[in-house]
Amino acid sequence: MTINKFSVPAKFWSEDRNLKWLLVALVLDMFILDPLVSVFTRGLALTVINSLAFAVVLFLGLLTLTRHKVIQIIFAGITVIIISVRFGYFIFREDWLLVWDILLSMASLIAFVIVLLIYVYQEGPVTRHRIGGAIAAYLLIALACAFGYLLIELLIPGAFHFPDSAPRITDMRFVRTFYYFSVSTLTTVGYGDVTPVHPFARNLAMMEALIGQLYPATLIARLVTLHIATGRTNKDR
């Protein structure tokens, strides 16, 4: 009996599809929900909605890793801690809580990207869902760098130059400014309205720009090529 090397369990396909929903959640959170919330909402509701959206993104990430129970538990614990610290900061307004919120968010996103890429490149057929997972990792890199910029500006005020007076660090518009700057840097658009001034900020921006150039040209391009090759192989059988 001949075994098709591209045959995989149904459970794998179910988990593979979750990569698509992770990408959808990221796009909705970064490019639709966040701008709408910033326009129509203020105060506690803004904090609650943004925190819940972040939790949903991490939860969908857990769904892509259903075969890794230990990683599930770790990510679930980190998600609960991040949400607790974020609400704790909103209630008590302690700067150290904000620092921990940023650090934990950034660390969890970096770990998420690593685990997601390992999952995307594991053995098995390269599907369009995996390509979507690689794109989701690309967006998560932008989010992680945004938290990095936020942390630098928090610890070193004036590390970035803004066209107008910089919003207060506690203002959610400040976070969205760095989302915008991070995506612009990752895609090497560089509008020049926000400029890194401190060496730490510049080094992080240079590193993100390099990732933004190399990631699509190597990792995503390779996945697309393998996906095309997989489709041709299946047609030949």
HELIX and SHEET records of a PDB file:
HELIX    1   1 ALA A   10  VAL A   27  1                                  18    
HELIX    2   2 LEU A   28  LEU A   33  3                                   6    
HELIX    3   3 ASP A   34  PHE A   40  1                                   7    
HELIX    4   4 GLY A   43  LEU A   63  1                                  21    
HELIX    5   5 LYS A   69  PHE A   92  1                                  24    
HELIX    6   6 ASP A   95  VAL A  120  1                                  26    
HELIX    7   7 ARG A  128  LEU A  155  1                                  28    
HELIX    8   8 MET A  172  LEU A  186  1                                  15    
HELIX    9   9 PRO A  199  TYR A  215  1                                  17    
HELIX   10  10 PRO A  216  ILE A  220  3                                   5    
HELIX   11  11 ALA A  221  ASP A  236  1                                  16    
SHEET    1   A 2 PHE A 160  HIS A 161  0                                        
SHEET    2   A 2 THR A 195  PRO A 196 -1                                        
END                                                                             
